[in-house]
Amino acid sequence: MNTNINPPKENWSSLLQRPTKTFEVVETTVSSIFDDVKRNGDDGIKRYTSIFDGVELTDIKVTDEEILQAENLISKELKEAIQVAKNNISKFHSSQKTKTYKIETASGVFCWQEKRPIQKVGLYIPGGTAPLFSSVLMLAIPAKIAGCKEIILCSPPNKKGEINPAIIYAAKICGVTTILKVGGIQAIAGLAFGTESIPKVFKIFGPGNQYVTVAKQLATKFGVAIDMPAGPSELLVVADDSANASFVASDLLSQAEHGTDSQVILVTTSKKILESVELELVKQLNSLSRKAIAEKAIENSKLIFVETKEVALELINEYGPEHFIVCTNTNDFYIDGIENAGSVFIGNYTPESAGDYASGTNHTLPTNGHTKAYSGVNLDSFLKAISFQKISKEGIQNIGKTIEIMAEAEGLDAHKNAVTLRLNNLK
């Protein structure tokens, strides 16, 4: 990893850059695939599945028989683990339900807000080198709790034309209505436009590589909402002498193994912990099955020493990490002061892996600095808020004159007239 000692503030912008391609570099490829899928539907989907996934498919929909087979392929231990995670995730997201409150803003003027589920949602679940069945739980569970009627899941097939059985099993027990063997840009295009096999959805959720992230952003041009820009995974750990160096290194590597374009950062006020973590990284890296991937990600990563916790916090907020682990003697300082982070993990015994799988919080989070404006996926991500108002005769008499004055000042005579007619009717 790159070691940086007291980097000057004017260099932070370049120091904290992510190893991602710009939107413009990726957009041309994404746009051409979108155009093809829009024009050719399933034929376009199947063609790109052949090109990118190396398999020719006649039917991209997962059948009931395949769902049953997948269930039989899952070990009892994994089923039990998935169920524990499902219970915790369900508890956390169910707690986010809110009550409806009616407010009388003026005498006779009643206003309230009610939440309604998004009817059709699309879930994108990466496959590839790490089939993320945990992401099925993170997306399908809150969608089901919210009451979404159609939950469409897309995930890339392997060279045998199969989706990982754990993904299928998780989808089944979480209430997914349709499972499709399609990944990458073509999956996002299919969900955006709809094809013969893929229903058009109103909002698309899920993590992915840089191409999937840009595809989701492009989908918004065609009237489809997205959860957030969520690209390659990233983690920042802040640690001092109270941290366990082996724990810190394990957390850094847990994110580095996600992909070669992942990024991990250690920020510390202790040169001792910096050196210890660096040694632990080398030691633990050699035992990983995904060593080559993690090594490449480590090349994009940083060890940063700063003198004070105040400087550390300022740098962390500038970076805006997706995952933020706090292992210091002054945890409350960072907890109270963090403004830009997707999910925070506190103390030596709170690994980021817990949030990835089973603690209950959602692991679908904004990356690439988007934590400065976006939240991670939560129950409200699958809901819309609709406002209501009901005005009585007394109510329109109370606020009518105010409306007339404001409408006249804006030059909107019809707006004023809609009130004046009612007021005259009550005289």
C-alpha angles and dihedrals in degrees: 000000000000111000118212123184117201096333110204115250093242088063096050094093094059093036092055098046116132120234093243133125118247121258090248094057093054100034097079092058093044093048094051092052091047090053091050095049091046091054101036106028115191092006090060091045092052093046093055091043087058092047099044104027099032098231135108112222128191093187123027096190119096109237129223088250091055090050091053092047091050091053090054091051094058117092120238090242093054092046090053092048091050090050093052090050091046091053093050094045090048092051093050096047095041088057088063093069112118132207125239115248124193114211127197099214092181131000106293095007113109123185132177143157129228129188123227128187121251102252100218124028131174122214120201114203118186118229121174118096093351116032102207104213086158088068089059089061092046093054108027096047097059090039089056094044089050090053101244107175098210122035110183118191125197124188130161118256124231123240089278090058093251135128117223107273093229090060091051093045093049090048092052097050092044096055103255108168100202130023119196133190098227132110145174126024092337091060092054090046091050092052091046098050104019123230136204089282104023119069116224109247134203098224134020124212136184147074126273146148125293092279093052090047092053090044090056091049090049090050089065088068088066097053098269120128123219133204096236142301100288114172135150115354123260139183135190122194123193112199142165134182091297091066125096106240094208091052092049092049091049091053092049091050093046089066096036090060092060093081145326090260094053119113132210128186135190117202114188143165090207124079088193093060090044091057093043093051091049090055092047091051091058091046097049096039092067092061097053122108088212093048095134092054094045092047091055092049091049088059087064093047137094143218107203127189121195129173102235141031089236092061090043092054093047091052092047093052089049090054096043099204125214090220121025123190119192117200108161144112087252102049093147090059090060095038092053094041103044111109103162119046137110100217130356126215116196128206139359094292099051106087119189087237088072091064091044092059126006121357091091105248119114120261097198099102141160116263138184093053094306089124084087089075110009135069126214120258113290138156093281089058087075096044137074123212115226119192122217133192136183122189124194127207088265090048096054089048090053098051102020097093090050091053093047093052094048094045092049091049090055092047094242102137096173090056090053092045092054087063098036092056091054094046091049089050090058095051 
